[in-house]
Amino acid sequence: MDEVFKIREVGRVIIVDLIGELDRFSVLSIKNEIRTLLKKGSSKLVVNFQSIDHINSTIIGALVTMQHLARESGGDLRLCGLKDHIRRTFDLIGASKILQIFDKEEEAIASYG
């Protein structure tokens, strides 16, 4: 399977850069990585969509689940870098009321204080 994400740190925030086509298998891989990060004590997570052109409701549902897992572990999950048409999808299904979405990565990182 092609690489679908990269992990990097900016200060105490973990950035998950999505870089490949998102499907149910890649989302499972991302979800497992986020679980691993949470178990290791990482609590400030940002998922960067800058390189993603397509998304579906299954992926959005998985992100809501990932946010729930992060909050259960005392952390949180933020999103950034969504293209306009992807952001509209989040808005249409109501996910933007549940997930914290920022235009820029720097804003998502700064929101952790």
mmCIF file of the C-alpha atoms, coordinates in Angstrom:
data_MODEL
# 
_entry.id   MODEL 
# 
loop_
_atom_site.group_PDB 
_atom_site.id 
_atom_site.type_symbol 
_atom_site.label_atom_id 
_atom_site.label_alt_id 
_atom_site.label_comp_id 
_atom_site.label_asym_id 
_atom_site.label_entity_id 
_atom_site.label_seq_id 
_atom_site.pdbx_PDB_ins_code 
_atom_site.Cartn_x 
_atom_site.Cartn_y 
_atom_site.Cartn_z 
_atom_site.occupancy 
_atom_site.B_iso_or_equiv 
_atom_site.pdbx_formal_charge 
_atom_site.auth_seq_id 
_atom_site.auth_comp_id 
_atom_site.auth_asym_id 
_atom_site.auth_atom_id 
_atom_site.pdbx_PDB_model_num 
ATOM 1   C CA . MET A 1 1   ? 0.000   0.000  0.000  1.00 0.00 ? 1   MET A CA 1 
ATOM 2   C CA . ASP A 1 2   ? 1.247   3.480  -0.787 1.00 0.00 ? 2   ASP A CA 1 
ATOM 3   C CA . GLU A 1 3   ? 2.125   5.811  2.043  1.00 0.00 ? 3   GLU A CA 1 
ATOM 4   C CA . VAL A 1 4   ? -0.940  7.833  3.031  1.00 0.00 ? 4   VAL A CA 1 
ATOM 5   C CA . PHE A 1 5   ? 0.393   9.939  5.897  1.00 0.00 ? 5   PHE A CA 1 
ATOM 6   C CA . LYS A 1 6   ? 3.524   11.313 7.524  1.00 0.00 ? 6   LYS A CA 1 
ATOM 7   C CA . ILE A 1 7   ? 3.981   12.152 11.175 1.00 0.00 ? 7   ILE A CA 1 
ATOM 8   C CA . ARG A 1 8   ? 5.984   15.120 12.412 1.00 0.00 ? 8   ARG A CA 1 
ATOM 9   C CA . GLU A 1 9   ? 6.197   17.235 15.548 1.00 0.00 ? 9   GLU A CA 1 
ATOM 10  C CA . VAL A 1 10  ? 5.921   20.974 15.901 1.00 0.00 ? 10  VAL A CA 1 
ATOM 11  C CA . GLY A 1 11  ? 6.709   21.749 19.507 1.00 0.00 ? 11  GLY A CA 1 
ATOM 12  C CA . ARG A 1 12  ? 4.404   19.532 21.564 1.00 0.00 ? 12  ARG A CA 1 
ATOM 13  C CA . VAL A 1 13  ? 1.875   19.107 18.746 1.00 0.00 ? 13  VAL A CA 1 
ATOM 14  C CA . ILE A 1 14  ? 1.849   16.034 16.511 1.00 0.00 ? 14  ILE A CA 1 
ATOM 15  C CA . ILE A 1 15  ? 1.022   16.769 12.875 1.00 0.00 ? 15  ILE A CA 1 
ATOM 16  C CA . VAL A 1 16  ? -0.453  13.997 10.741 1.00 0.00 ? 16  VAL A CA 1 
ATOM 17  C CA . ASP A 1 17  ? 0.062   15.049 7.119  1.00 0.00 ? 17  ASP A CA 1 
ATOM 18  C CA . LEU A 1 18  ? -2.323  13.169 4.840  1.00 0.00 ? 18  LEU A CA 1 
ATOM 19  C CA . ILE A 1 19  ? -0.557  12.583 1.539  1.00 0.00 ? 19  ILE A CA 1 
ATOM 20  C CA . GLY A 1 20  ? -2.293  9.852  -0.427 1.00 0.00 ? 20  GLY A CA 1 
ATOM 21  C CA . GLU A 1 21  ? -5.670  8.735  -1.674 1.00 0.00 ? 21  GLU A CA 1 
ATOM 22  C CA . LEU A 1 22  ? -7.992  8.184  1.259  1.00 0.00 ? 22  LEU A CA 1 
ATOM 23  C CA . ASP A 1 23  ? -10.033 5.003  1.272  1.00 0.00 ? 23  ASP A CA 1 
ATOM 24  C CA . ARG A 1 24  ? -11.327 2.775  4.042  1.00 0.00 ? 24  ARG A CA 1 
ATOM 25  C CA . PHE A 1 25  ? -8.017  0.901  4.288  1.00 0.00 ? 25  PHE A CA 1 
ATOM 26  C CA . SER A 1 26  ? -5.886  4.024  4.518  1.00 0.00 ? 26  SER A CA 1 
ATOM 27  C CA . VAL A 1 27  ? -8.277  5.516  7.070  1.00 0.00 ? 27  VAL A CA 1 
ATOM 28  C CA . LEU A 1 28  ? -7.908  2.378  9.198  1.00 0.00 ? 28  LEU A CA 1 
ATOM 29  C CA . SER A 1 29  ? -4.140  2.812  9.024  1.00 0.00 ? 29  SER A CA 1 
ATOM 30  C CA . ILE A 1 30  ? -4.432  6.465  10.074 1.00 0.00 ? 30  ILE A CA 1 
ATOM 31  C CA . LYS A 1 31  ? -6.820  5.577  12.905 1.00 0.00 ? 31  LYS A CA 1 
ATOM 32  C CA . ASN A 1 32  ? -4.386  2.911  14.180 1.00 0.00 ? 32  ASN A CA 1 
ATOM 33  C CA . GLU A 1 33  ? -1.511  5.412  14.077 1.00 0.00 ? 33  GLU A CA 1 
ATOM 34  C CA . ILE A 1 34  ? -3.521  7.954  16.043 1.00 0.00 ? 34  ILE A CA 1 
ATOM 35  C CA . ARG A 1 35  ? -4.380  5.282  18.637 1.00 0.00 ? 35  ARG A CA 1 
ATOM 36  C CA . THR A 1 36  ? -0.659  4.497  18.934 1.00 0.00 ? 36  THR A CA 1 
ATOM 37  C CA . LEU A 1 37  ? 0.207   8.172  19.340 1.00 0.00 ? 37  LEU A CA 1 
ATOM 38  C CA . LEU A 1 38  ? -2.443  8.571  22.047 1.00 0.00 ? 38  LEU A CA 1 
ATOM 39  C CA . LYS A 1 39  ? -1.162  5.506  23.914 1.00 0.00 ? 39  LYS A CA 1 
ATOM 40  C CA . LYS A 1 40  ? 2.335   7.025  23.843 1.00 0.00 ? 40  LYS A CA 1 
ATOM 41  C CA . GLY A 1 41  ? 0.972   10.156 25.523 1.00 0.00 ? 41  GLY A CA 1 
ATOM 42  C CA . SER A 1 42  ? 0.599   12.477 22.549 1.00 0.00 ? 42  SER A CA 1 
ATOM 43  C CA . SER A 1 43  ? -2.512  14.514 23.233 1.00 0.00 ? 43  SER A CA 1 
ATOM 44  C CA . LYS A 1 44  ? -2.329  17.443 20.831 1.00 0.00 ? 44  LYS A CA 1 
ATOM 45  C CA . LEU A 1 45  ? -3.003  16.232 17.312 1.00 0.00 ? 45  LEU A CA 1 
ATOM 46  C CA . VAL A 1 46  ? -3.502  18.106 14.049 1.00 0.00 ? 46  VAL A CA 1 
ATOM 47  C CA . VAL A 1 47  ? -4.536  16.344 10.838 1.00 0.00 ? 47  VAL A CA 1 
ATOM 48  C CA . ASN A 1 48  ? -3.391  18.335 7.810  1.00 0.00 ? 48  ASN A CA 1 
ATOM 49  C CA . PHE A 1 49  ? -5.468  17.874 4.627  1.00 0.00 ? 49  PHE A CA 1 
ATOM 50  C CA . GLN A 1 50  ? -3.382  20.184 2.433  1.00 0.00 ? 50  GLN A CA 1 
ATOM 51  C CA . SER A 1 51  ? -2.538  17.411 -0.076 1.00 0.00 ? 51  SER A CA 1 
ATOM 52  C CA . ILE A 1 52  ? -5.997  15.800 -0.161 1.00 0.00 ? 52  ILE A CA 1 
ATOM 53  C CA . ASP A 1 53  ? -8.358  16.424 -3.072 1.00 0.00 ? 53  ASP A CA 1 
ATOM 54  C CA . HIS A 1 54  ? -11.194 13.970 -2.322 1.00 0.00 ? 54  HIS A CA 1 
ATOM 55  C CA . ILE A 1 55  ? -13.034 12.805 0.779  1.00 0.00 ? 55  ILE A CA 1 
ATOM 56  C CA . ASN A 1 56  ? -16.198 10.904 1.615  1.00 0.00 ? 56  ASN A CA 1 
ATOM 57  C CA . SER A 1 57  ? -18.530 10.537 4.563  1.00 0.00 ? 57  SER A CA 1 
ATOM 58  C CA . THR A 1 58  ? -16.836 7.336  5.773  1.00 0.00 ? 58  THR A CA 1 
ATOM 59  C CA . ILE A 1 59  ? -13.594 9.234  6.225  1.00 0.00 ? 59  ILE A CA 1 
ATOM 60  C CA . ILE A 1 60  ? -15.342 12.089 8.002  1.00 0.00 ? 60  ILE A CA 1 
ATOM 61  C CA . GLY A 1 61  ? -17.019 9.599  10.333 1.00 0.00 ? 61  GLY A CA 1 
ATOM 62  C CA . ALA A 1 62  ? -13.640 8.064  11.118 1.00 0.00 ? 62  ALA A CA 1 
ATOM 63  C CA . LEU A 1 63  ? -12.268 11.529 11.962 1.00 0.00 ? 63  LEU A CA 1 
ATOM 64  C CA . VAL A 1 64  ? -15.121 12.077 14.418 1.00 0.00 ? 64  VAL A CA 1 
ATOM 65  C CA . THR A 1 65  ? -14.237 8.717  16.010 1.00 0.00 ? 65  THR A CA 1 
ATOM 66  C CA . MET A 1 66  ? -10.552 9.714  16.147 1.00 0.00 ? 66  MET A CA 1 
ATOM 67  C CA . GLN A 1 67  ? -11.476 12.971 17.875 1.00 0.00 ? 67  GLN A CA 1 
ATOM 68  C CA . HIS A 1 68  ? -13.557 11.033 20.395 1.00 0.00 ? 68  HIS A CA 1 
ATOM 69  C CA . LEU A 1 69  ? -10.599 8.711  21.093 1.00 0.00 ? 69  LEU A CA 1 
ATOM 70  C CA . ALA A 1 70  ? -8.303  11.706 21.538 1.00 0.00 ? 70  ALA A CA 1 
ATOM 71  C CA . ARG A 1 71  ? -10.694 13.361 23.984 1.00 0.00 ? 71  ARG A CA 1 
ATOM 72  C CA . GLU A 1 72  ? -11.086 10.131 25.972 1.00 0.00 ? 72  GLU A CA 1 
ATOM 73  C CA . SER A 1 73  ? -7.295  10.161 26.337 1.00 0.00 ? 73  SER A CA 1 
ATOM 74  C CA . GLY A 1 74  ? -7.305  13.750 27.616 1.00 0.00 ? 74  GLY A CA 1 
ATOM 75  C CA . GLY A 1 75  ? -6.316  15.267 24.284 1.00 0.00 ? 75  GLY A CA 1 
ATOM 76  C CA . ASP A 1 76  ? -7.937  16.634 21.183 1.00 0.00 ? 76  ASP A CA 1 
ATOM 77  C CA . LEU A 1 77  ? -7.801  16.494 17.418 1.00 0.00 ? 77  LEU A CA 1 
ATOM 78  C CA . ARG A 1 78  ? -7.857  19.484 15.074 1.00 0.00 ? 78  ARG A CA 1 
ATOM 79  C CA . LEU A 1 79  ? -8.040  19.624 11.273 1.00 0.00 ? 79  LEU A CA 1 
ATOM 80  C CA . CYS A 1 80  ? -6.445  22.084 8.884  1.00 0.00 ? 80  CYS A CA 1 
ATOM 81  C CA . GLY A 1 81  ? -5.692  22.703 5.240  1.00 0.00 ? 81  GLY A CA 1 
ATOM 82  C CA . LEU A 1 82  ? -9.051  21.599 3.828  1.00 0.00 ? 82  LEU A CA 1 
ATOM 83  C CA . LYS A 1 83  ? -9.710  22.711 0.277  1.00 0.00 ? 83  LYS A CA 1 
ATOM 84  C CA . ASP A 1 84  ? -12.951 24.657 -0.179 1.00 0.00 ? 84  ASP A CA 1 
ATOM 85  C CA . HIS A 1 85  ? -14.900 21.776 -1.744 1.00 0.00 ? 85  HIS A CA 1 
ATOM 86  C CA . ILE A 1 86  ? -13.838 19.421 1.059  1.00 0.00 ? 86  ILE A CA 1 
ATOM 87  C CA . ARG A 1 87  ? -14.766 21.988 3.696  1.00 0.00 ? 87  ARG A CA 1 
ATOM 88  C CA . ARG A 1 88  ? -18.236 22.277 2.083  1.00 0.00 ? 88  ARG A CA 1 
ATOM 89  C CA . THR A 1 89  ? -18.642 18.499 2.464  1.00 0.00 ? 89  THR A CA 1 
ATOM 90  C CA . PHE A 1 90  ? -17.828 18.786 6.181  1.00 0.00 ? 90  PHE A CA 1 
ATOM 91  C CA . ASP A 1 91  ? -20.325 21.665 6.448  1.00 0.00 ? 91  ASP A CA 1 
ATOM 92  C CA . LEU A 1 92  ? -23.082 19.825 4.552  1.00 0.00 ? 92  LEU A CA 1 
ATOM 93  C CA . ILE A 1 93  ? -23.046 16.773 6.776  1.00 0.00 ? 93  ILE A CA 1 
ATOM 94  C CA . GLY A 1 94  ? -22.604 18.790 9.983  1.00 0.00 ? 94  GLY A CA 1 
ATOM 95  C CA . ALA A 1 95  ? -19.108 17.549 10.833 1.00 0.00 ? 95  ALA A CA 1 
ATOM 96  C CA . SER A 1 96  ? -17.723 21.086 10.997 1.00 0.00 ? 96  SER A CA 1 
ATOM 97  C CA . LYS A 1 97  ? -19.902 21.595 14.089 1.00 0.00 ? 97  LYS A CA 1 
ATOM 98  C CA . ILE A 1 98  ? -18.191 18.637 15.774 1.00 0.00 ? 98  ILE A CA 1 
ATOM 99  C CA . LEU A 1 99  ? -14.605 18.891 14.527 1.00 0.00 ? 99  LEU A CA 1 
ATOM 100 C CA . GLN A 1 100 ? -12.404 21.941 14.993 1.00 0.00 ? 100 GLN A CA 1 
ATOM 101 C CA . ILE A 1 101 ? -11.272 23.049 11.543 1.00 0.00 ? 101 ILE A CA 1 
ATOM 102 C CA . PHE A 1 102 ? -8.648  25.689 10.827 1.00 0.00 ? 102 PHE A CA 1 
ATOM 103 C CA . ASP A 1 103 ? -7.542  27.182 7.529  1.00 0.00 ? 103 ASP A CA 1 
ATOM 104 C CA . LYS A 1 104 ? -3.822  27.058 8.333  1.00 0.00 ? 104 LYS A CA 1 
ATOM 105 C CA . GLU A 1 105 ? -1.669  24.621 10.227 1.00 0.00 ? 105 GLU A CA 1 
ATOM 106 C CA . GLU A 1 106 ? -0.209  27.451 12.306 1.00 0.00 ? 106 GLU A CA 1 
ATOM 107 C CA . GLU A 1 107 ? -3.713  28.402 13.504 1.00 0.00 ? 107 GLU A CA 1 
ATOM 108 C CA . ALA A 1 108 ? -4.491  24.802 14.497 1.00 0.00 ? 108 ALA A CA 1 
ATOM 109 C CA . ILE A 1 109 ? -1.223  24.550 16.437 1.00 0.00 ? 109 ILE A CA 1 
ATOM 110 C CA . ALA A 1 110 ? -1.752  27.933 18.130 1.00 0.00 ? 110 ALA A CA 1 
ATOM 111 C CA . SER A 1 111 ? -5.255  26.892 19.212 1.00 0.00 ? 111 SER A CA 1 
ATOM 112 C CA . TYR A 1 112 ? -3.644  24.520 21.722 1.00 0.00 ? 112 TYR A CA 1 
ATOM 113 C CA . GLY A 1 113 ? -2.193  27.515 23.540 1.00 0.00 ? 113 GLY A CA 1 
# 
